[in-house]
């Protein structure tokens, strides 16, 4: 399910006014907007609804708790009508099944997206947390667990896209952060790729934040990326 416009603009700010301005500036140039934990915790669900204002919403909350609690959180999140909602695959099979069952009962069907290995982590970080590497193998293990327990797709580094597409099949959504157009700073991302390369590898959605939101002209930056991938 590759959308006509695969760009998700990551609005990573706690400031509602700035979020609304960025969403307005990029309207029609991105396929969806991402609001995450920082914004949600600072401002609450009503501010999310107000800021998104009809734009397709990627609600990036990375839910991770016992199954009953996560199912309740999914039901609550459904009231915001997100296109995508994230939860951690590391929460386990029962948690993901409970989330999928809750999502299936929502009035509008959101897509549940599992977080495998954060793009800020590399092999040494995995080892330090007691997880088995390499990163690509751990991402595949968690992605298959997500697929087999009702999730619609996963978030993954662009460097795992090709392997995950082969492992999980064509119908499983791959939502890919760590996208950096030519000349953009890496910042805290360790496993990055250009937008065209990520799409060619099999990505469905590209999550792009600072190259758009910190540009002098966010609309022009979004337009340039869209032109590049088309």
QUIPESUL-V678422 format. One record per pair of residues at least 6 apart in sequence whose C-alpha atoms are under 8 Angstrom apart, sorted by sequence separation. I is the first residue (numbers start at 1). J is the second residue. D is the distance in whole Angstrom. If there is no record, write none. Layout:
i	j	d
I	J	D
I	J	D
This chain:
i	j	d
13	19	7
64	70	7
103	109	6
126	132	7
127	133	7
132	138	6
146	152	8
147	153	7
180	186	7
186	192	8
212	218	5
215	221	7
40	47	8
63	70	6
89	96	7
103	110	7
126	133	7
131	138	8
146	153	7
165	172	8
212	219	8
11	19	6
40	48	7
103	111	8
146	154	8
198	206	8
39	48	8
103	112	8
126	135	7
165	174	8
212	221	5
23	33	7
63	73	8
123	133	6
143	153	8
211	221	7
212	222	6
11	22	7
123	134	6
143	154	6
178	189	6
195	206	7
11	23	8
100	112	7
123	135	6
178	190	8
180	192	6
181	193	8
182	194	7
35	48	7
99	112	8
122	135	7
161	174	7
178	191	6
179	192	6
180	193	6
181	194	5
178	192	5
179	193	5
180	194	5
181	195	6
161	176	8
177	192	8
178	193	7
179	194	6
180	195	7
179	195	6
139	156	7
117	135	7
154	172	8
156	174	7
158	176	6
33	52	7
153	172	5
154	173	6
155	174	6
156	175	6
157	176	6
158	177	7
179	198	8
152	172	6
153	173	4
154	174	5
155	175	5
156	176	5
157	177	6
158	178	7
9	30	7
40	61	8
117	138	7
139	160	7
143	164	7
147	168	7
152	173	6
153	174	6
154	175	6
155	176	6
156	177	7
157	178	6
158	179	7
8	30	6
9	31	8
11	33	7
12	34	8
33	55	7
35	57	7
116	138	8
117	139	6
153	175	7
155	177	7
176	198	8
7	30	5
8	31	6
9	32	6
10	33	6
11	34	6
12	35	7
16	39	8
32	55	6
33	56	6
34	57	6
35	58	6
36	59	6
37	60	7
59	82	6
62	85	8
63	86	6
64	87	6
116	139	5
136	159	8
140	163	8
144	167	8
5	29	8
6	30	7
7	31	5
8	32	5
9	33	5
10	34	5
11	35	6
12	36	7
14	38	6
15	39	7
32	56	5
33	57	5
34	58	4
35	59	5
36	60	4
37	61	5
57	81	8
58	82	6
59	83	8
60	84	8
61	85	7
62	86	5
63	87	4
64	88	5
71	95	8
136	160	6
140	164	6
144	168	7
5	30	6
6	31	6
7	32	7
8	33	5
9	34	6
10	35	7
11	36	8
13	38	7
14	39	4
31	56	7
32	57	6
33	58	6
34	59	6
35	60	6
36	61	6
37	62	8
57	82	5
58	83	6
59	84	6
60	85	6
61	86	6
62	87	4
63	88	6
66	91	7
70	95	7
74	99	6
78	103	7
85	110	7
87	112	7
89	114	5
90	115	8
139	164	8
143	168	7
147	172	7
5	31	5
8	34	6
12	38	7
13	39	6
14	40	8
32	58	7
34	60	7
56	82	7
57	83	5
58	84	5
59	85	5
60	86	5
61	87	7
62	88	6
64	90	8
65	91	6
83	109	8
84	110	6
85	111	6
86	112	6
87	113	6
88	114	5
89	115	6
90	116	7
116	142	6
4	31	8
12	39	7
16	43	8
56	83	6
57	84	7
58	85	6
59	86	7
64	91	5
67	94	6
68	95	8
71	98	5
75	102	6
81	108	7
83	110	5
84	111	5
85	112	5
86	113	5
87	114	5
88	115	5
89	116	6
116	143	7
136	163	8
140	167	7
176	203	6
179	206	7
184	211	6
3	31	8
14	42	6
23	51	8
27	55	8
67	95	4
70	98	7
71	99	5
74	102	6
75	103	7
78	106	6
82	110	6
83	111	6
84	112	6
85	113	6
86	114	6
87	115	6
88	116	7
174	202	8
175	203	6
176	204	8
179	207	7
180	208	7
14	43	7
23	52	7
66	95	6
67	96	7
70	99	6
71	100	8
74	103	6
78	107	8
81	110	7
84	113	7
86	115	7
114	143	7
174	203	5
175	204	6
176	205	6
177	206	6
178	207	7
179	208	6
65	95	7
68	98	7
71	101	8
72	102	8
78	108	7
173	203	8
174	204	5
175	205	5
176	206	5
177	207	4
178	208	7
181	211	7
195	225	8
16	47	7
20	51	5
49	80	6
67	98	6
71	102	6
75	106	7
173	204	6
174	205	7
175	206	6
176	207	6
177	208	6
180	211	7
19	51	6
20	52	7
48	80	8
67	99	7
78	110	7
114	146	6
159	191	7
173	205	8
175	207	7
196	228	7
158	191	7
159	192	7
196	229	5
157	191	6
158	192	6
159	193	7
195	229	6
16	51	7
45	80	7
157	192	7
158	193	6
114	151	7
119	156	7
161	198	7
165	202	6
113	151	6
116	154	7
118	156	7
119	157	6
112	151	5
113	152	6
114	153	6
115	154	6
116	155	6
117	156	7
118	157	7
162	201	5
111	151	8
112	152	5
113	153	5
114	154	4
115	155	5
116	156	6
117	157	8
158	198	6
161	201	6
162	202	6
111	152	6
112	153	7
113	154	5
114	155	6
115	156	7
161	202	6
111	153	8
113	155	6
161	203	6
158	201	8
181	225	7
158	203	8
100	149	8
8	58	8
96	146	7
100	150	5
100	151	6
62	114	8
90	142	7
93	145	7
97	149	5
62	115	7
89	142	6
92	145	8
93	146	7
96	149	6
97	150	6
89	143	8
96	150	7
97	151	8
94	149	8
96	151	7
89	145	7
93	149	6
89	146	6
119	177	7
119	178	6
113	173	8
113	175	8
120	188	6
122	190	7
120	189	5
121	190	7
122	191	8
119	189	6
120	190	6
119	190	6
120	191	7
119	191	6
1	171	7
1	173	7
34	207	8
29	219	7
22	213	7
26	218	7
30	222	7
25	218	7
26	219	5
29	222	6
25	219	6
29	223	6
22	218	7
26	222	7
30	226	8
8	205	7
10	207	6
12	209	7
29	226	7
6	204	6
7	205	6
8	206	6
9	207	6
10	208	6
11	209	7
6	205	5
7	206	5
8	207	5
9	208	5
10	209	4
6	206	6
7	207	6
8	208	6
9	209	6
10	210	8
2	203	8
3	204	7
7	208	7
2	204	5
3	205	8
11	213	7
1	204	7
2	205	7
9	212	7
10	213	8
9	213	8
7	226	8
5	226	8
